[in-house]
Amino acid sequence: MGPVAAFWHLLNFFAPAAALAVFGGCLLAWMRGQRLGAAAIGWRIALNFALGAGVLVAGLLLLGRDGRMLTYAALVLVVGSVLAFQTRR
């Protein structure tokens, strides 16, 4: 596998975590009706992405294969729990 193909594989591997983090972080700011700064939203997105990426890597290591529904369910639960915790603060 060449470097370009490896780059696309990594990008596609982390895409669900990135999409969920961006969508969840922006939706949280919109639902709360707050005008948060870019740094506050960026921090939330970065935290959710880091935890989501950790879940995807753990799912790959534990299950031996990428794309299992159990991994995606865990991703949604972890990111949703973090967003719920951020809402309560």
Contacts in CASP RR format, 6 or more apart in sequence:
PFRMAT RR
TARGET T0000
AUTHOR 0000-0000-0000
METHOD contacts of the structure
MODEL  1
MGPVAAFWHLLNFFAPAAALAVFGGCLLAWMRGQRLGAAAIGWRIALNFA
LGAGVLVAGLLLLGRDGRMLTYAALVLVVGSVLAFQTRR
1 9 0 8 1.000
13 56 0 8 1.000
13 60 0 8 1.000
13 66 0 8 1.000
14 49 0 8 1.000
14 53 0 8 1.000
14 56 0 8 1.000
16 56 0 8 1.000
16 72 0 8 1.000
16 75 0 8 1.000
17 48 0 8 1.000
17 49 0 8 1.000
17 52 0 8 1.000
17 53 0 8 1.000
17 54 0 8 1.000
17 55 0 8 1.000
17 56 0 8 1.000
17 75 0 8 1.000
17 79 0 8 1.000
18 49 0 8 1.000
20 48 0 8 1.000
20 52 0 8 1.000
20 75 0 8 1.000
20 76 0 8 1.000
20 79 0 8 1.000
21 45 0 8 1.000
21 46 0 8 1.000
21 48 0 8 1.000
21 49 0 8 1.000
21 52 0 8 1.000
21 79 0 8 1.000
22 45 0 8 1.000
22 49 0 8 1.000
24 48 0 8 1.000
24 79 0 8 1.000
24 80 0 8 1.000
24 83 0 8 1.000
25 41 0 8 1.000
25 44 0 8 1.000
25 45 0 8 1.000
25 48 0 8 1.000
25 83 0 8 1.000
26 41 0 8 1.000
26 45 0 8 1.000
28 44 0 8 1.000
28 83 0 8 1.000
28 86 0 8 1.000
28 87 0 8 1.000
29 36 0 8 1.000
29 40 0 8 1.000
29 41 0 8 1.000
29 44 0 8 1.000
32 87 0 8 1.000
44 83 0 8 1.000
44 86 0 8 1.000
47 82 0 8 1.000
48 79 0 8 1.000
48 82 0 8 1.000
48 83 0 8 1.000
51 78 0 8 1.000
51 79 0 8 1.000
51 82 0 8 1.000
52 75 0 8 1.000
52 78 0 8 1.000
52 79 0 8 1.000
55 71 0 8 1.000
55 74 0 8 1.000
55 75 0 8 1.000
55 78 0 8 1.000
56 66 0 8 1.000
56 71 0 8 1.000
56 75 0 8 1.000
58 74 0 8 1.000
59 68 0 8 1.000
59 70 0 8 1.000
59 71 0 8 1.000
59 74 0 8 1.000
60 66 0 8 1.000
60 71 0 8 1.000
63 70 0 8 1.000
63 71 0 8 1.000
END
